[in-house]
């Protein structure tokens, strides 16, 4: 049995779907079920479910609001993971914890490796980095998966925003001087289940890994691919105009480079994500068709 915290998030919902398809026993808890920062609730759910492994997909993910909601970001991204890791240590249960490209400042020229020094630019990145360290200190049998630019059919994400805006506007202005590895929740959920099977079967491979979509692109290039994929289904072809990050100021600074080297993950677990463009095409079509079916109902 795998227990997932953050079961109502985009990764959590994808894990539930994929586990059902593959017949993997999994129980997901939403924030309304249990707050991972509350030890009593975490310990209760672990006693009830008796899992072989825990996945922490719960987090505070409002990157810009984190600059003013510091306490909430610390609770969700640092205190919660610490409480969860301590509970897993007490129950002798391994933990997979999800982290982010925002632990880096984006100034490296090439792809980031696991041993590169973290240097977060804002509150969100700092709290995620602190959460990683809390997990490392509390629990030996852990796997931290850093990922980036996550999108999918569930929740709120860049791809779904682009699909929506394509129906509303004739021009989309998208940042072209930040690059990264778009990661579908389909690939990420599949990777997590591979890691889970390995962690349950083996007492090895613990540590930090990078797991992201294959290939690097800018937000502008990502948007262009999304718009091209939805056009045959909607007939909408808005212009995608490149802009700089300075043209679109935000409360929190974003890393200019979020490219990940995932070779260590592939070498240990034998899994590589699909090329980001192919996965983007499929997810875009699925999102558009789901919306069209909803509108027709």
Buried (B, 14 or more C-beta within 10 A) or exposed (E): EBBBBBBBBBBBBBBBBBBEEEEBEBBBBBBEEBBBBBBEBBBEBBEEBEBBBBBBBBBBBBBBBBBEBBEBBBBBBBBBBBBBBBBBBEBEBBBBBBBBBBBBBBEBEEBBEBEBEBBBBBBBBBBBBBBBBBBBEBBEBBBBBBBBBBBBBBBEBBBBBBBEBBEEEEEBBBBBBBBBBBBBBBBBBBBBBBBBBBBBEEEEBBEBBBBBBBBBBBBBBBBBBBBBBBBEBBEBEBEBEBBEBEEEEEEBBBBBBBBBBBEBBBEBBEBBBBEBBBBBBEBBBEBBEEBEEEEEE
